[in-house]
Amino acid sequence: MGPGGAGTTSPWTPSEHELGRRDVRRRQRRRSLAVATLTTLLVLGGLVAGLVTAPGWERVQQTFFSWEDARESFPAILDGIWLNIRLFLLCQLAILPLGLLIAIARGTRSPWLAPARVAAVVYTDVVRGIPTILLVVLLGFGVPALQLQGLTNDRTFWAGVALVISYSAYVAEVFRAGIESVHPSQVASARALGLGHVATLRHVVVPQAVRRVVPPLLNDFVSLQKDTALVSAVGVLDAVFAARDYSAFNFNYTPLVVVAAFFVVMTVPLARLTDWLQRRLVERERAGLR
């Protein structure tokens, strides 16, 4: 007994069998890691060896992997990539609320809101059926050609609007799937507490839906990050346009490889964040958390 009559407990120590099991698991993990590393290095080494020993490797190296051309084109590409980054961030800010509004409009059951529901269905069906690059070309060239008073003729602006229109249709379907995944008992409980339809959506349904669809939303934004390169189709001076311009004048495609490396560097961290959030969501569901 300790002071005051309170009992004391000795700290738990693992048994010999438990220590042995832990040691076996550690050895198995180390062996698996070593085997995976070795096989990966062998496969990559074989691919590299096959590439550099190909008969046309010297010409490919000069055309696609020229250090001099990469260094000369780098400043223009760096200036252009900032435009791609700004487009991605601004379009993302517009896509999220627009996609959520479309999803809510499509899910409404009120007869008074039937026109909004029909418009949302038509919008998602039509926009998702049109390739994004066609929307960029149609708006980037078509709207400025109309010469409408009070509207800008900036092709960058209208290319961004095309991206917002295209991706809002996809994001709306992601949000709709999240809203429909909320169990009806959640809605019934909210209504039993006296919440109206709008309040139920705002405080109960939408927060749960958004939390569940974060991983697929991030996947859409990975695609959006890459598709900002489509604005070069209407003459916007982004990174792809700068690379194509250099390649056309110097007959060397190394700048395109540089641009590809830029986009990989930007998209891989977001892809890894998506994987981490997906694993975290699965673990929370297995633990019975919401």
C-alpha positions as CSV (number, residue, x, y, z in Angstrom):
1,M,0.0,0.0,0.0
2,G,1.2,3.5,-0.8
3,P,0.7,6.7,1.2
4,G,-2.9,7.3,2.2
5,G,-3.8,3.7,1.7
6,A,-3.7,3.9,-2.1
7,G,-2.4,0.8,-3.9
8,T,0.6,1.0,-6.2
9,T,1.0,-0.9,-9.4
10,S,4.3,-1.9,-11.0
11,P,4.8,-0.9,-14.7
12,W,3.9,-3.6,-17.2
13,T,6.8,-5.4,-18.8
14,P,6.5,-7.6,-21.9
15,S,7.1,-11.3,-21.5
16,E,9.9,-13.3,-23.1
17,H,7.4,-14.6,-25.7
18,E,6.2,-11.1,-26.5
19,L,9.7,-9.8,-26.9
20,G,10.5,-12.7,-29.2
21,R,7.4,-12.0,-31.4
22,R,8.4,-8.3,-31.6
23,D,11.9,-9.3,-32.7
24,V,10.5,-11.6,-35.4
25,R,8.2,-8.9,-36.7
26,R,11.1,-6.4,-36.8
27,R,13.2,-8.9,-38.8
28,Q,10.3,-9.6,-41.2
29,R,9.8,-5.9,-41.8
30,R,13.6,-5.3,-42.4
31,R,13.7,-8.3,-44.8
32,S,10.6,-7.1,-46.7
33,L,12.1,-3.6,-47.0
34,A,15.4,-5.0,-48.3
35,V,13.7,-7.2,-50.9
36,A,11.4,-4.4,-52.1
37,T,14.4,-2.0,-52.4
38,L,16.5,-4.5,-54.2
39,T,13.8,-5.5,-56.7
40,T,13.0,-1.9,-57.4
41,L,16.6,-1.0,-58.0
42,L,17.0,-3.9,-60.3
43,V,13.9,-3.0,-62.4
44,L,14.9,0.7,-62.6
45,G,18.5,-0.2,-63.4
46,G,17.3,-2.5,-66.2
47,L,15.1,0.2,-67.7
48,V,17.8,2.8,-67.6
49,A,20.4,0.4,-69.1
50,G,18.0,-0.5,-71.9
51,L,17.3,3.2,-72.5
52,V,20.9,4.3,-72.7
53,T,22.1,1.4,-74.8
54,A,19.4,1.9,-77.4
55,P,20.8,2.7,-80.9
56,G,19.1,6.1,-81.0
57,W,19.8,7.2,-77.4
58,E,22.4,9.8,-78.4
59,R,19.9,11.6,-80.6
60,V,17.1,11.3,-78.1
61,Q,19.4,12.8,-75.4
62,Q,20.3,15.8,-77.6
63,T,16.6,16.4,-78.5
64,F,14.9,15.8,-75.1
65,F,17.6,16.0,-72.4
66,S,19.9,18.8,-73.4
67,W,21.2,20.6,-70.4
68,E,22.0,23.8,-72.4
69,D,18.5,24.0,-73.8
70,A,17.0,23.3,-70.3
71,R,19.0,26.1,-68.8
72,E,18.2,28.6,-71.6
73,S,14.4,27.9,-71.5
74,F,14.2,27.7,-67.7
75,P,13.5,31.4,-67.0
76,A,10.6,31.7,-69.4
77,I,9.1,28.4,-68.2
78,L,9.4,29.6,-64.6
79,D,7.6,32.8,-65.4
80,G,4.8,30.8,-67.1
81,I,4.4,28.2,-64.3
82,W,3.4,31.0,-61.9
83,L,0.5,31.7,-64.2
84,N,-0.5,28.0,-64.0
85,I,-0.3,28.1,-60.2
86,R,-2.4,31.3,-60.0
87,L,-5.0,29.8,-62.3
88,F,-5.2,26.6,-60.2
89,L,-5.7,28.5,-56.9
90,L,-8.2,31.0,-58.3
91,C,-10.2,28.3,-60.2
92,Q,-10.2,26.1,-57.1
93,L,-11.8,28.8,-55.0
94,A,-14.6,29.2,-57.5
95,I,-15.1,25.5,-58.2
96,L,-15.8,24.5,-54.6
97,P,-18.8,26.7,-53.8
98,L,-20.2,26.4,-57.3
99,G,-20.0,22.6,-57.3
100,L,-21.6,22.5,-53.8
101,L,-24.5,24.7,-55.0
102,I,-25.1,22.5,-58.0
103,A,-25.1,19.3,-55.9
104,I,-27.6,20.8,-53.4
105,A,-29.8,22.0,-56.3
106,R,-29.7,18.6,-57.9
107,G,-30.6,16.9,-54.6
108,T,-33.6,19.1,-53.7
109,R,-37.0,17.5,-53.7
110,S,-39.2,20.6,-53.4
111,P,-41.6,21.0,-56.4
112,W,-40.9,24.8,-56.3
113,L,-37.3,24.2,-57.0
114,A,-37.9,21.8,-59.9
115,P,-36.4,24.3,-62.4
116,A,-33.2,24.5,-60.4
117,R,-33.0,20.7,-60.2
118,V,-33.5,20.3,-63.9
119,A,-30.9,23.0,-64.7
120,A,-28.4,21.2,-62.4
121,V,-29.0,17.9,-64.1
122,V,-28.6,19.4,-67.6
123,Y,-25.5,21.3,-66.6
124,T,-23.7,18.3,-65.2
125,D,-24.7,16.0,-68.1
126,V,-23.8,18.5,-70.8
127,V,-20.6,19.9,-69.3
128,R,-19.2,16.5,-68.4
129,G,-19.8,15.4,-72.0
130,I,-17.6,18.1,-73.5
131,P,-13.8,17.7,-73.3
132,T,-12.2,20.4,-71.2
133,I,-9.9,21.5,-74.0
134,L,-12.9,22.2,-76.2
135,L,-14.5,24.4,-73.5
136,V,-11.2,26.3,-73.2
137,V,-11.0,26.9,-76.9
138,L,-14.7,27.8,-77.3
139,L,-14.7,30.3,-74.4
140,G,-11.1,31.6,-74.9
141,F,-11.7,32.4,-78.6
142,G,-15.5,32.7,-78.8
143,V,-16.3,35.2,-76.1
144,P,-13.7,37.8,-77.0
145,A,-14.8,37.5,-80.7
146,L,-18.4,38.5,-79.6
147,Q,-17.0,42.0,-78.6
148,L,-19.6,42.3,-75.8
149,Q,-19.7,45.6,-74.0
150,G,-18.7,45.4,-70.4
151,L,-17.0,42.1,-70.6
152,T,-13.2,41.6,-70.7
153,N,-11.6,40.1,-73.8
154,D,-8.7,38.6,-71.8
155,R,-8.2,35.0,-73.0
156,T,-6.6,34.1,-69.7
157,F,-9.8,35.0,-67.9
158,W,-12.1,33.1,-70.2
159,A,-9.8,30.0,-70.2
160,G,-10.0,30.1,-66.4
161,V,-13.9,30.3,-66.6
162,A,-13.8,27.3,-68.9
163,L,-11.9,25.3,-66.3
164,V,-14.3,26.4,-63.6
165,I,-17.3,25.4,-65.7
166,S,-15.8,22.0,-66.6
167,Y,-14.5,21.0,-63.1
168,S,-17.6,22.3,-61.2
169,A,-19.7,19.7,-62.9
170,Y,-17.3,16.9,-61.8
171,V,-17.0,18.3,-58.3
172,A,-20.8,18.7,-58.0
173,E,-21.1,14.9,-58.6
174,V,-18.5,14.3,-55.9
175,F,-20.4,16.5,-53.4
176,R,-23.7,14.8,-54.4
177,A,-22.3,11.4,-53.7
178,G,-21.1,12.6,-50.3
179,I,-24.5,14.1,-49.5
180,E,-26.3,10.9,-50.5
181,S,-23.9,8.9,-48.3
182,V,-25.2,10.6,-45.1
183,H,-27.5,8.1,-43.4
184,P,-31.2,9.2,-43.4
185,S,-31.2,8.8,-39.6
186,Q,-29.0,11.8,-39.4
187,V,-31.6,13.9,-41.2
188,A,-34.4,12.4,-39.2
189,S,-32.7,13.2,-35.9
190,A,-32.1,16.8,-37.0
191,R,-35.7,17.3,-38.0
192,A,-36.8,15.8,-34.7
193,L,-34.7,18.4,-32.9
194,G,-36.7,21.1,-34.8
195,L,-34.2,22.0,-37.5
196,G,-35.7,23.0,-40.9
197,H,-34.5,21.7,-44.2
198,V,-31.9,24.5,-44.8
199,A,-30.6,24.2,-41.3
200,T,-30.3,20.4,-41.5
201,L,-28.3,20.8,-44.7
202,R,-26.1,23.5,-43.2
203,H,-25.4,21.9,-39.8
204,V,-25.8,18.2,-40.3
205,V,-25.6,16.9,-43.9
206,V,-23.1,19.2,-45.7
207,P,-20.4,19.1,-43.0
208,Q,-20.5,15.2,-42.9
209,A,-20.6,15.1,-46.7
210,V,-17.6,17.4,-47.2
211,R,-15.5,15.5,-44.7
212,R,-16.2,12.3,-46.5
213,V,-15.4,13.5,-50.0
214,V,-12.1,15.4,-49.2
215,P,-9.9,12.6,-50.8
216,P,-11.8,12.4,-54.1
217,L,-12.0,16.2,-54.2
218,L,-8.2,16.4,-53.9
219,N,-8.0,13.9,-56.8
220,D,-10.0,16.2,-58.9
221,F,-7.7,19.1,-58.0
222,V,-4.7,17.1,-58.9
223,S,-6.2,16.8,-62.4
224,L,-7.1,20.5,-62.4
225,Q,-3.5,21.4,-61.5
226,K,-2.4,19.6,-64.7
227,D,-5.2,20.8,-66.9
228,T,-4.2,24.5,-66.3
229,A,-1.8,23.6,-69.1
230,L,-4.7,23.6,-71.5
231,V,-4.9,27.4,-71.5
232,S,-1.9,27.4,-73.8
233,A,-4.3,26.2,-76.6
234,V,-5.7,29.8,-76.7
235,G,-2.3,31.5,-76.7
236,V,-2.1,32.2,-73.0
237,L,1.6,32.6,-72.1
238,D,1.9,29.8,-69.5
239,A,4.7,27.3,-69.0
240,V,3.6,25.0,-71.8
241,F,3.3,27.9,-74.2
242,A,6.8,29.0,-73.3
243,A,8.2,25.5,-73.8
244,R,6.4,25.1,-77.1
245,D,7.6,28.5,-78.3
246,Y,11.2,27.6,-77.5
247,S,10.9,24.2,-79.1
248,A,9.5,25.6,-82.3
249,F,12.4,28.1,-82.7
250,N,15.2,25.8,-81.6
251,F,13.9,22.4,-82.8
252,N,14.6,20.9,-79.4
253,Y,12.0,19.4,-77.0
254,T,13.9,19.6,-73.8
255,P,11.7,22.5,-72.5
256,L,8.7,20.2,-72.6
257,V,10.5,17.7,-70.3
258,V,11.3,20.6,-68.0
259,V,7.6,21.6,-67.9
260,A,6.7,18.0,-67.2
261,A,9.1,18.0,-64.3
262,F,7.5,21.2,-62.9
263,F,4.0,19.6,-63.0
264,V,5.3,16.4,-61.4
265,V,6.8,18.4,-58.5
266,M,3.5,20.3,-58.0
267,T,1.2,17.3,-58.2
268,V,3.0,14.6,-56.3
269,P,2.8,16.3,-52.8
270,L,-1.0,16.8,-53.4
271,A,-1.3,13.1,-54.5
272,R,0.5,11.9,-51.3
273,L,-1.7,14.2,-49.2
274,T,-4.8,12.5,-50.8
275,D,-3.5,9.1,-50.0
276,W,-2.8,10.1,-46.4
277,L,-6.3,11.5,-46.0
278,Q,-7.8,8.4,-47.5
279,R,-5.9,6.1,-45.1
280,R,-6.9,8.3,-42.2
281,L,-10.6,8.2,-43.2
282,V,-10.5,4.4,-43.5
283,E,-8.9,4.1,-40.0
284,R,-11.5,6.4,-38.5
285,E,-14.3,4.4,-40.0
286,R,-12.8,1.2,-38.7
287,A,-12.5,2.7,-35.3
288,G,-16.2,3.7,-35.4
289,L,-15.4,7.5,-35.6
290,R,-17.1,10.0,-37.8
